[in-house]
């Protein structure tokens, strides 16, 4: 089993993944998909499954052992992909369950990518700060800043408003596909940044 498969199993088959799904499904059932509580909970819940996965291995010394058995590129990419897939998957699964229970039309692809983006941001913050608390809370802070900035100062820059990615209240090129392209590009950028940070840290020991 390669590094990515191992990481993905750890991320998805975990209590934290289940907790994220249950938390978001509960919020959706009680508050609904249009509620502010749901929108602000996305950048928090999606970080639970695996945003701090690398930190646990780094601090325990397991990261060095893993590098002996595999490539650095595979190790880093496995961590990043598992984090984004688990974070996005937890949100998408909760949205799917809510849609099935309430016959609601949920934007599953955009939900997955939005959560994957925040999980990616949390992973980068974890790599920079050595703190899971900053990782878990940092994505929420960035999201909140963007919401305030776009609503008060940059209303014309709606493409960077996190809530817009979920509710699509403005005209977008190619509609939902335009949002998905933007989110995918941002995730790739964060993936490159994550790789550069972790590669430097692992090379320094």
N, CA, C and O of each residue as an XYZ file, in Angstrom:
820
protein
N       0.852     -1.188      0.000
C       0.000      0.000      0.000
C       0.894      1.246      0.000
O       1.782      1.360      0.845
N       0.674      2.189     -0.940
C       1.520      3.364     -1.017
C       1.117      4.407      0.016
O       0.143      4.242      0.751
N       1.904      5.499      0.052
C       1.699      6.515      1.071
C       0.322      7.152      0.976
O      -0.329      7.376      1.996
N      -0.128      7.445     -0.240
C      -1.423      8.090     -0.413
C      -2.566      7.199      0.087
O      -3.462      7.677      0.783
N      -2.539      5.919     -0.262
C      -3.584      5.005      0.175
C      -3.616      4.878      1.695
O      -4.684      4.833      2.306
N      -2.427      4.821      2.293
C      -2.356      4.736      3.750
C      -2.938      5.980      4.399
O      -3.729      5.892      5.338
N      -2.539      7.140      3.888
C      -3.040      8.398      4.439
C      -4.544      8.534      4.249
O      -5.247      8.994      5.148
N      -5.032      8.138      3.092
C      -6.460      8.268      2.825
C      -7.268      7.367      3.755
O      -8.320      7.770      4.252
N      -6.788      6.171      3.987
C      -7.479      5.269      4.910
C      -7.500      5.861      6.322
O      -8.524      5.819      7.003
N      -6.370      6.408      6.752
C      -6.312      7.008      8.077
C      -7.259      8.203      8.195
O      -7.872      8.427      9.239
N      -7.366      8.960      7.113
C      -8.189     10.167      7.148
C      -9.673      9.850      7.111
O     -10.450     10.424      7.873
N     -10.070      8.944      6.233
C     -11.494      8.665      6.027
C     -12.033      7.683      7.053
O     -13.155      7.839      7.533
N     -11.245      6.675      7.390
C     -11.703      5.676      8.365
C     -11.278      6.105      9.767
O     -10.523      5.409     10.446
N     -11.778      7.259     10.179
C     -11.386      7.815     11.467
C     -12.594      8.407     12.176
O     -13.604      8.743     11.556
N     -12.463      8.524     13.477
C     -13.525      9.143     14.274
C     -13.694     10.604     13.889
O     -14.808     11.128     13.905
N     -12.583     11.273     13.538
C     -12.652     12.692     13.187
C     -13.448     12.912     11.904
O     -14.195     13.885     11.795
N     -13.291     12.014     10.935
C     -14.071     12.121      9.698
C     -15.561     11.953     10.001
O     -16.392     12.724      9.522
N     -15.885     10.940     10.801
C     -17.279     10.707     11.172
C     -17.842     11.896     11.946
O     -18.993     12.285     11.751
N     -17.021     12.470     12.825
C     -17.472     13.624     13.603
C     -17.795     14.804     12.695
O     -18.780     15.509     12.915
N     -16.965     15.019     11.675
C     -17.206     16.120     10.742
C     -18.513     15.915      9.984
O     -19.280     16.859      9.798
N     -18.766     14.686      9.548
C     -20.003     14.386      8.818
C     -21.221     14.589      9.703
O     -22.192     15.230      9.300
N     -21.163     14.039     10.913
C     -22.296     14.143     11.841
C     -22.554     15.599     12.228
O     -23.703     16.037     12.292
N     -21.481     16.339     12.486
C     -21.623     17.753     12.847
C     -22.316     18.532     11.740
O     -23.261     19.276     12.001
N     -21.854     18.368     10.511
C     -22.428     19.134      9.406
C     -23.840     18.680      9.064
O     -24.692     19.504      8.729
N     -24.091     17.407      9.143
C     -25.448     16.926      8.887
C     -26.412     17.460      9.941
O     -27.537     17.843      9.621
N     -25.974     17.486     11.187
C     -26.816     18.029     12.245
C     -27.132     19.498     12.019
O     -28.272     19.928     12.197
N     -26.127     20.266     11.630
C     -26.346     21.691     11.357
C     -27.290     21.870     10.181
O     -28.178     22.722     10.221
N     -27.106     21.083      9.147
C     -27.982     21.185      7.979
C     -29.427     20.829      8.323
O     -30.356     21.500      7.874
N     -29.615     19.790      9.106
C     -30.971     19.364      9.449
C     -31.686     20.377     10.334
O     -32.891     20.588     10.198
N     -30.937     21.004     11.244
C     -31.571     21.933     12.180
C     -31.626     23.371     11.661
O     -32.550     24.114     11.989
N     -30.635     23.765     10.848
C     -30.568     25.155     10.405
C     -30.810     25.339      8.903
O     -31.279     26.393      8.474
N     -30.494     24.322      8.111
C     -30.690     24.429      6.669
C     -29.451     24.895      5.929
O     -28.539     25.471      6.523
N     -29.424     24.642      4.624
C     -28.243     24.959      3.820
C     -28.022     26.452      3.610
O     -26.913     26.866      3.273
N     -29.059     27.269      3.803
C     -28.931     28.721      3.613
C     -28.536     29.450      4.889
O     -28.364     30.669      4.865
N     -28.388     28.742      5.995
C     -28.106     29.385      7.282
C     -26.659     29.849      7.374
O     -25.762     29.264      6.766
N     -26.451     30.908      8.145
C     -25.102     31.414      8.378
C     -24.275     30.404      9.160
O     -23.071     30.279      8.939
N     -24.917     29.685     10.073
C     -24.196     28.698     10.871
C     -23.569     27.636      9.986
O     -22.415     27.256     10.189
N     -24.317     27.157      9.011
C     -23.761     26.145      8.118
C     -22.597     26.698      7.314
O     -21.557     26.050      7.188
N     -22.773     27.892      6.775
C     -21.733     28.472      5.925
C     -20.431     28.704      6.680
O     -19.348     28.471      6.143
N     -20.537     29.167      7.938
C     -19.301     29.433      8.679
C     -18.716     28.173      9.296
O     -17.563     28.173      9.729
N     -19.494     27.101      9.343
C     -18.983     25.856      9.921
C     -18.155     25.047      8.938
O     -17.369     24.189      9.341
N     -18.330     25.321      7.637
C     -17.612     24.544      6.622
C     -16.096     24.616      6.800
O     -15.450     23.569      6.813
N     -15.487     25.823      6.939
C     -14.023     25.874      7.100
C     -13.517     25.341      8.435
O     -12.307     25.240      8.639
N     -14.415     25.005      9.333
C     -14.022     24.387     10.604
C     -14.120     22.867     10.532
O     -13.161     22.160     10.842
N     -15.277     22.373     10.126
C     -15.513     20.928     10.127
C     -14.604     20.182      9.156
O     -14.160     19.073      9.452
N     -14.328     20.777      8.010
C     -13.544     20.072      6.994
C     -12.082     19.886      7.386
O     -11.370     19.096      6.766
N     -11.628     20.609      8.409
C     -10.238     20.456      8.843
C     -10.059     19.294      9.822
O      -8.937     18.858     10.078
N     -11.172     18.798     10.369
C     -11.077     17.764     11.399
C     -10.434     16.458     10.922
O      -9.594     15.906     11.632
N     -10.810     15.938      9.723
C     -10.314     14.599      9.366
C      -8.805     14.449      9.315
O      -8.276     13.474      9.848
N      -8.069     15.411      8.670
C      -6.642     15.125      8.468
C      -5.755     16.355      8.329
O      -4.620     16.238      7.867
N      -6.243     17.531      8.718
C      -5.420     18.736      8.566
C      -4.151     18.671      9.406
O      -3.127     19.244      9.035
N      -4.220     17.976     10.533
C      -3.045     17.857     11.393
C      -2.310     16.545     11.248
O      -1.490     16.197     12.097
N      -2.591     15.808     10.182
C      -1.976     14.492      9.998
C      -0.463     14.532      9.924
O       0.213     13.702     10.531
N       0.073     15.491      9.185
C       1.527     15.563      9.048
C       2.187     15.934     10.370
O       3.242     15.397     10.708
N       1.581     16.840     11.114
C       2.166     17.262     12.386
C       2.316     16.101     13.355
O       3.327     15.995     14.049
N       1.319     15.231     13.404
C       1.385     14.079     14.305
C       2.590     13.201     13.970
O       3.305     12.750     14.865
N       2.806     12.965     12.696
C       3.927     12.112     12.277
C       5.266     12.822     12.464
O       6.258     12.195     12.836
N       5.292     14.102     12.212
C       6.535     14.863     12.328
C       7.012     14.916     13.774
O       8.194     14.724     14.058
N       6.081     15.178     14.677
C       6.448     15.300     16.086
C       6.768     13.953     16.732
O       7.508     13.887     17.713
N       6.207     12.888     16.178
C       6.486     11.558     16.727
C       7.744     10.935     16.130
O       8.235      9.921     16.626
N       8.264     11.545     15.064
C       9.441     11.006     14.397
C       9.127     10.007     13.308
O      10.042      9.497     12.660
N       7.840      9.709     13.086
C       7.458      8.735     12.071
C       7.726      9.247     10.667
O       7.928      8.450      9.751
N       7.733     10.566     10.478
C       7.931     11.131      9.142
C       9.280     10.702      8.555
O       9.366     10.386      7.369
N      10.313     10.690      9.364
C      11.632     10.287      8.868
C      11.633      8.818      8.459
O      12.232      8.453      7.448
N      10.967      7.979      9.240
C      10.891      6.560      8.914
C      10.133      6.360      7.606
O      10.515      5.522      6.789
N       9.069      7.120      7.404
C       8.285      6.999      6.179
C       9.093      7.403      4.965
O       8.928      6.822      3.892
N       9.965      8.389      5.112
C      10.779      8.850      3.992
C      11.831      7.817      3.600
O      12.232      7.745      2.439
N      12.276      7.021      4.565
C      13.245      5.964      4.266
C      12.613      4.909      3.367
O      13.282      4.327      2.514
N      11.312      4.668      3.565
C      10.614      3.611      2.824
C       9.985      4.102      1.521
O       9.527      3.287      0.720
N       9.954      5.397      1.297
C       9.330      5.915      0.078
C       9.916      7.255     -0.308
O      10.799      7.779      0.372
N       9.420      7.809     -1.406
C       9.942      9.076     -1.902
C       9.341     10.244     -1.134
O       8.241     10.149     -0.590
N      10.087     11.351     -1.099
C       9.590     12.547     -0.438
C       8.384     13.099     -1.176
O       7.418     13.539     -0.555
N       8.439     13.076     -2.498
C       7.313     13.603     -3.274
C       6.036     12.815     -2.999
O       4.969     13.396     -2.801
N       6.152     11.495     -2.988
C       4.987     10.670     -2.716
C       4.451     10.880     -1.317
O       3.238     10.888     -1.107
N       5.344     11.049     -0.361
C       4.935     11.268      1.030
C       4.159     12.573      1.171
O       3.092     12.598      1.785
N       4.690     13.656      0.604
C       4.059     14.975      0.736
C       2.729     15.017     -0.010
O       1.729     15.500      0.519
N       2.724     14.514     -1.227
C       1.485     14.532     -2.011
C       0.411     13.657     -1.368
O      -0.774     13.990     -1.392
N       0.842     12.535     -0.793
C      -0.121     11.671     -0.115
C      -0.803     12.385      1.035
O      -2.015     12.269      1.214
N      -0.017     13.133      1.824
C      -0.586     13.892      2.936
C      -1.567     14.948      2.436
O      -2.660     15.093      2.982
N      -1.176     15.682      1.401
C      -2.018     16.777      0.915
C      -3.306     16.252      0.292
O      -4.390     16.760      0.579
N      -3.190     15.247     -0.552
C      -4.381     14.710     -1.211
C      -5.337     14.078     -0.213
O      -6.551     14.252     -0.323
N      -4.806     13.349      0.753
C      -5.674     12.737      1.767
C      -6.408     13.796      2.563
O      -7.588     13.632      2.875
N      -5.725     14.880      2.895
C      -6.344     15.965      3.662
C      -7.468     16.624      2.864
O      -8.557     16.840      3.395
N      -7.215     16.941      1.607
C      -8.228     17.635      0.806
C      -9.395     16.713      0.466
O     -10.549     17.140      0.506
N      -9.113     15.470      0.137
C     -10.187     14.535     -0.218
C     -11.052     14.223      1.001
O     -12.278     14.175      0.901
N     -10.412     14.012      2.152
C     -11.185     13.715      3.365
C     -12.000     14.923      3.802
O     -13.164     14.779      4.176
N     -11.409     16.108      3.761
C     -12.134     17.313      4.143
C     -13.305     17.593      3.219
O     -14.413     17.883      3.670
N     -13.046     17.503      1.912
C     -14.125     17.709      0.951
C     -15.150     16.596      0.996
O     -16.348     16.838      0.848
N     -14.680     15.379      1.199
C     -15.583     14.236      1.234
C     -16.525     14.261      2.416
O     -17.689     13.881      2.291
N     -16.036     14.705      3.570
C     -16.888     14.789      4.758
C     -18.029     15.772      4.529
O     -19.175     15.491      4.880
N     -17.719     16.912      3.948
C     -18.754     17.913      3.670
C     -19.727     17.422      2.600
O     -20.939     17.587      2.733
N     -19.193     16.825      1.551
C     -20.045     16.341      0.466
C     -20.954     15.212      0.950
O     -22.113     15.128      0.545
N     -20.430     14.350      1.812
C     -21.241     13.253      2.341
C     -22.382     13.786      3.205
O     -23.510     13.301      3.121
N     -22.086     14.780      4.031
C     -23.131     15.392      4.850
C     -24.177     16.069      3.966
O     -25.374     15.973      4.234
N     -23.725     16.754      2.910
C     -24.650     17.417      1.986
C     -25.510     16.393      1.250
O     -26.701     16.613      1.030
N     -24.896     15.271      0.873
C     -25.648     14.221      0.180
C     -26.722     13.632      1.094
O     -27.864     13.442      0.677
N     -26.348     13.343      2.346
C     -27.311     12.783      3.296
C     -28.451     13.770      3.551
O     -29.615     13.375      3.625
N     -28.119     15.032      3.681
C     -29.146     16.052      3.892
C     -30.067     16.150      2.682
O     -31.287     16.234      2.824
N     -29.472     16.137      1.488
C     -30.273     16.196      0.269
C     -31.210     15.013      0.148
O     -32.346     15.156     -0.305
N     -30.734     13.835      0.555
C     -31.570     12.638      0.483
C     -32.698     12.676      1.509
O     -33.817     12.247      1.225
N     -32.403     13.188      2.693
C     -33.412     13.222      3.757
C     -34.453     14.320      3.546
O     -35.626     14.135      3.872
N     -34.031     15.454      3.005
C     -34.927     16.594      2.852
C     -35.295     16.891      1.400
O     -35.953     17.891      1.113
N     -34.874     16.034      0.504
C     -35.134     16.244     -0.925
C     -34.648     17.620     -1.371
O     -35.321     18.304     -2.143
N     -33.476     18.020     -0.881
C     -32.895     19.320     -1.205
C     -31.895     19.171     -2.346
O     -31.230     18.144     -2.472
N     -31.800     20.192     -3.160
C     -30.866     20.196     -4.281
C     -29.561     20.835     -3.825
O     -29.428     22.058     -3.845
N     -28.607     20.023     -3.418
C     -27.344     20.518     -2.886
C     -26.260     20.526     -3.973
O     -26.191     19.607     -4.789
N     -25.417     21.562     -3.979
C     -24.330     21.640     -4.964
C     -23.139     20.779     -4.530
O     -22.159     21.294     -3.992
N     -23.229     19.481     -4.765
C     -22.240     18.549     -4.217
C     -20.810     18.841     -4.671
O     -19.885     18.816     -3.859
N     -20.626     19.117     -5.962
C     -19.271     19.361     -6.469
C     -18.675     20.615     -5.856
O     -17.515     20.620     -5.444
N     -19.470     21.686     -5.795
C     -18.964     22.926     -5.213
C     -18.745     22.780     -3.712
O     -17.806     23.350     -3.157
N     -19.611     22.017     -3.063
C     -19.430     21.766     -1.631
C     -18.129     21.020     -1.385
O     -17.360     21.371     -0.490
N     -17.891     19.987     -2.188
C     -16.655     19.213     -2.048
C     -15.429     20.095     -2.259
O     -14.494     20.054     -1.459
N     -15.423     20.884     -3.319
C     -14.248     21.705     -3.639
C     -14.046     22.826     -2.630
O     -12.911     23.153     -2.284
N     -15.147     23.420     -2.153
C     -15.024     24.473     -1.148
C     -14.385     23.916      0.125
O     -13.455     24.510      0.670
N     -14.881     22.788      0.587
C     -14.324     22.176      1.792
C     -12.892     21.702      1.554
O     -12.044     21.822      2.439
N     -12.620     21.169      0.376
C     -11.255     20.728      0.059
C     -10.293     21.906      0.084
O      -9.150     21.767      0.518
N     -10.754     23.071     -0.383
C      -9.913     24.268     -0.362
C      -9.570     24.673      1.068
O      -8.417     24.977      1.373
N     -10.578     24.678      1.946
C     -10.312     25.061      3.336
C      -9.452     24.026      4.044
O      -8.621     24.380      4.880
N      -9.640     22.767      3.723
C      -8.777     21.727      4.299
C      -7.338     21.910      3.830
O      -6.401     21.724      4.606
N      -7.162     22.277      2.555
C      -5.829     22.534      2.023
C      -5.189     23.726      2.722
O      -4.006     23.692      3.062
N      -5.973     24.779      2.935
C      -5.454     25.956      3.638
C      -5.027     25.584      5.056
O      -3.995     26.050      5.540
N      -5.816     24.749      5.715
C      -5.475     24.311      7.071
C      -4.188     23.495      7.084
O      -3.376     23.623      8.001
N      -4.001     22.650      6.060
C      -2.781     21.852      5.977
C      -1.556     22.744      5.816
O      -0.518     22.491      6.426
N      -1.673     23.783      5.000
C      -0.562     24.722      4.810
C      -0.260     25.445      6.121
O       0.904     25.607      6.487
N      -1.293     25.876      6.821
C      -1.097     26.556      8.101
C      -0.442     25.633      9.129
O       0.389     26.072      9.923
N      -0.819     24.355      9.109
C      -0.198     23.387     10.017
C       1.287     23.248      9.723
O       2.107     23.171     10.637
N       1.625     23.218      8.435
C       3.028     23.082      8.042
C       3.837     24.321      8.416
O       5.016     24.217      8.755
N       3.211     25.482      8.356
C       3.903     26.731      8.674
C       4.057     26.952     10.175
O       5.081     27.456     10.637
N       3.039     26.574     10.923
C       2.981     26.965     12.336
C       3.384     25.896     13.335
O       3.704     26.216     14.480
N       3.374     24.627     12.926
C       3.604     23.516     13.857
C       2.501     23.436     14.913
O       2.723     22.899     15.999
N       1.325     23.960     14.605
C       0.243     23.982     15.584
C      -1.057     23.533     14.941
O      -1.509     24.122     13.959
N      -1.658     22.486     15.500
C      -2.954     22.044     14.994
C      -4.052     23.034     15.337
O      -5.051     23.128     14.624
N      -3.873     23.773     16.422
C      -4.883     24.759     16.793
C      -4.958     25.871     15.754
O      -6.044     26.323     15.390
N      -3.790     26.309     15.279
C      -3.768     27.325     14.224
C      -4.321     26.749     12.931
O      -5.019     27.442     12.191
N      -4.019     25.500     12.656
C      -4.536     24.865     11.445
C      -6.061     24.798     11.472
O      -6.725     25.162     10.502
N      -6.603     24.330     12.588
C      -8.053     24.178     12.681
C      -8.770     25.521     12.700
O      -9.828     25.672     12.088
N      -8.199     26.493     13.398
C      -8.849     27.792     13.493
C      -8.472     28.765     12.394
O      -9.228     29.685     12.084
N      -7.296     28.562     11.800
C      -6.803     29.507     10.807
C      -7.645     29.579      9.550
O      -7.855     30.660      8.998
N      -8.130     28.429      9.093
C      -8.969     28.422      7.898
C     -10.253     29.214      8.141
O     -10.728     29.931      7.259
N     -10.805     29.078      9.337
C     -12.011     29.836      9.688
C     -11.724     31.333      9.703
O     -12.531     32.124      9.214
N     -10.583     31.726     10.260
C     -10.220     33.150     10.321
C     -10.072     33.728      8.913
O     -10.552     34.828      8.638
N      -9.415     32.997      8.033
C      -9.264     33.465      6.651
C     -10.622     33.599      5.981
O     -10.885     34.580      5.286
N     -11.484     32.609      6.192
C     -12.830     32.647      5.626
C     -13.597     33.857      6.140
O     -14.232     34.572      5.364
N     -13.539     34.085      7.441
C     -14.259     35.207      8.040
C     -13.733     36.539      7.508
O     -14.511     37.456      7.244
N     -12.421     36.644      7.353
C     -11.828     37.865      6.801
C     -12.325     38.125      5.383
O     -12.673     39.256      5.042
N     -12.359     37.086      4.563
C     -12.833     37.248      3.195
C     -14.300     37.658      3.145
O     -14.693     38.481      2.318
N     -15.108     37.083      4.032
C     -16.527     37.443      4.081
C     -16.686     38.920      4.418
O     -17.415     39.642      3.738
N     -16.001     39.370      5.471
C     -16.098     40.777      5.889
C     -15.563     41.702      4.808
O     -16.185     42.714      4.486
N     -14.398     41.352      4.244
C     -13.779     42.212      3.236
C     -14.650     42.337      1.989
O     -14.810     43.429      1.443
N     -15.211     41.215      1.545
C     -16.030     41.242      0.331
C     -17.366     41.953      0.556
O     -17.881     42.609     -0.350
N     -17.920     41.825      1.750
C     -19.217     42.448      2.015
C     -19.100     43.942      2.314
O     -19.995     44.716      1.976
N     -17.998     44.347      2.946
C     -17.876     45.749      3.354
C     -17.010     46.586      2.418
O     -17.297     47.762      2.192
N     -15.959     45.989      1.876
C     -14.985     46.784      1.134
C     -14.875     46.412     -0.343
O     -14.627     47.279     -1.181
N     -15.054     45.148     -0.665
C     -14.873     44.707     -2.055
C     -16.114     43.992     -2.575
O     -16.012     42.840     -2.998
N     -17.266     44.624     -2.561
C     -18.484     43.928     -3.022
C     -18.423     43.503     -4.477
O     -19.114     42.575     -4.896
N     -17.592     44.190     -5.240
C     -17.436     43.854     -6.654
C     -16.588     42.596     -6.845
O     -16.609     41.991     -7.917
N     -15.838     42.198     -5.800
C     -14.960     41.030     -5.908
C     -15.670     39.808     -5.332
O     -15.141     39.114     -4.464
N     -16.869     39.563     -5.831
C     -17.688     38.479     -5.273
C     -17.088     37.099     -5.508
O     -17.450     36.146     -4.817
N     -16.187     36.978     -6.461
C     -15.591     35.659     -6.734
C     -14.745     35.162     -5.565
O     -14.459     33.968     -5.481
N     -14.338     36.062     -4.656
C     -13.552     35.647     -3.491
C     -14.387     35.540     -2.227
O     -13.853     35.292     -1.146
N     -15.684     35.726     -2.356
C     -16.576     35.585     -1.197
C     -16.858     34.095     -0.974
O     -17.462     33.450     -1.831
N     -16.428     33.540      0.170
C     -16.594     32.091      0.400
C     -18.031     31.599      0.304
O     -18.266     30.480     -0.152
N     -18.992     32.407      0.724
C     -20.387     31.974      0.658
C     -20.884     31.892     -0.785
O     -21.788     31.117     -1.098
N     -20.291     32.693     -1.644
C     -20.674     32.683     -3.060
C     -20.365     31.347     -3.701
O     -21.073     30.912     -4.609
N     -19.315     30.694     -3.237
C     -18.926     29.412     -3.818
C     -19.984     28.349     -3.581
O     -20.108     27.403     -4.358
N     -20.742     28.505     -2.509
C     -21.777     27.528     -2.192
C     -23.141     27.898     -2.764
O     -23.874     27.030     -3.237
N     -23.484     29.185     -2.722
C     -24.852     29.564     -3.104
C     -24.974     30.125     -4.511
O     -26.077     30.167     -5.056
N     -23.866     30.558     -5.117
C     -23.853     31.006     -6.513
C     -24.943     32.062     -6.768
O     -25.849     31.848     -7.574
N     -24.840     33.190     -6.076
C     -25.855     34.237     -6.180
C     -25.543     35.280     -7.242
O     -26.368     36.159     -7.492
N     -24.367     35.207     -7.879
C     -23.994     36.118     -8.952
C     -23.788     35.340    -10.256
O     -23.740     34.111    -10.277
N     -23.672     36.100    -11.322
C     -23.416     35.476    -12.629
C     -21.941     35.093    -12.740
O     -21.057     35.917    -12.510
N     -21.691     33.846    -13.092
C     -20.337     33.335    -13.263
C     -20.143     32.847    -14.688
O     -21.086     32.353    -15.306
N     -18.923     32.980    -15.221
C     -18.649     32.349    -16.516
C     -18.870     30.842    -16.414
O     -18.332     30.193    -15.517
N     -19.644     30.299    -17.314
C     -19.947     28.861    -17.322
C     -20.675     28.413    -16.060
O     -20.688     27.227    -15.732
N     -21.288     29.379    -15.344
C     -22.069     29.109    -14.143
C     -21.267     28.310    -13.112
O     -20.165     28.712    -12.740
N     -21.815     27.181    -12.649
C     -21.128     26.431    -11.604
C     -19.755     25.941    -12.004
O     -18.881     25.790    -11.150
N     -19.549     25.691    -13.275
C     -18.239     25.221    -13.734
C     -17.166     26.283    -13.519
O     -16.001     25.954    -13.293
N     -17.557     27.557    -13.589
C     -16.597     28.627    -13.344
C     -16.118     28.636    -11.909
O     -14.934     28.852    -11.650
N     -17.020     28.405    -10.977
C     -16.646     28.319     -9.566
C     -15.737     27.122     -9.332
O     -14.731     27.221     -8.629
N     -16.095     26.000     -9.923
C     -15.291     24.792     -9.749
C     -13.884     24.973    -10.303
O     -12.920     24.471     -9.726
N     -13.762     25.686    -11.412
C     -12.440     25.936    -11.994
C     -11.606     26.825    -11.074
O     -10.414     26.585    -10.879
N     -12.249     27.865    -10.504
C     -11.540     28.748     -9.575
C     -11.064     27.982     -8.355
O      -9.901     28.092     -7.967
N     -11.944     27.213     -7.753
C     -11.583     26.464     -6.551
C     -10.492     25.437     -6.833
O      -9.577     25.257     -6.029
N     -10.593     24.769     -7.974
C      -9.569     23.779     -8.344
C      -8.211     24.440     -8.504
O      -7.195     23.893     -8.073
N      -8.189     25.619     -9.124
C      -6.933     26.343     -9.297
C      -6.327     26.766     -7.969
O      -5.115     26.664     -7.776
N      -7.164     27.240     -7.052
C      -6.674     27.641     -5.733
C      -6.140     26.447     -4.947
O      -5.145     26.563     -4.232
N      -6.798     25.309     -5.081
C      -6.327     24.094     -4.393
C      -4.960     23.676     -4.938
O      -4.075     23.287     -4.175
N      -4.795     23.755     -6.241
C      -3.495     23.426     -6.838
C      -2.402     24.373     -6.351
O      -1.283     23.942     -6.070
N      -2.723     25.656     -6.252
C      -1.750     26.631     -5.744
C      -1.351     26.305     -4.307
O      -0.172     26.359     -3.957
N      -2.331     25.971     -3.483
C      -2.035     25.613     -2.099
C      -1.241     24.311     -2.018
O      -0.389     24.145     -1.145
N      -1.530     23.392     -2.937
C      -0.772     22.150     -2.978
C       0.693     22.395     -3.285
O       1.566     21.768     -2.685
N       0.974     23.304     -4.218
C       2.357     23.647     -4.542
C       3.045     24.305     -3.358
O       4.197     23.999     -3.051
N       2.332     25.213     -2.694
C       2.898     25.870     -1.513
C       3.167     24.856     -0.405
O       4.207     24.911      0.252
N       2.244     23.945     -0.200
C       2.407     22.900      0.812
C       3.641     22.046      0.505
O       4.416     21.715      1.402
N       3.809     21.702     -0.746
C       4.957     20.875     -1.151
C       6.271     21.600     -0.880
O       7.218     21.005     -0.364
N       6.329     22.877     -1.227
C       7.556     23.653     -1.028
C       7.895     23.754      0.458
O       9.050     23.590      0.852
N       6.878     24.027      1.279
C       7.106     24.168      2.725
C       7.572     22.850      3.339
O       8.565     22.819      4.065
N       6.860     21.770      3.049
C       7.215     20.491      3.657
C       8.540     19.953      3.145
O       9.305     19.360      3.906
N       8.814     20.149      1.889
C      10.092     19.682      1.335
C      11.250     20.373      2.045
O      12.238     19.731      2.401
N      11.126     21.678      2.250
C      12.176     22.409      2.956
C      12.326     21.951      4.392
O      13.445     21.816      4.887
N      11.219     21.713      5.061
C      11.284     21.300      6.452
C      11.852     19.892      6.599
O      12.641     19.630      7.507
N      11.458     18.999      5.721
C      11.936     17.617      5.803
C      13.409     17.519      5.430
O      14.137     16.700      5.989
N      13.847     18.335      4.504
C      15.266     18.333      4.125
C      16.144     18.884      5.261
O      17.288     18.465      5.436
N      15.593     19.819      6.017
C      16.353     20.362      7.161
C      16.305     19.445      8.374
O      17.090     19.585      9.311
N      15.354     18.494      8.336
C      15.231     17.551      9.452
C      14.408     18.121     10.588
O      14.211     17.453     11.602
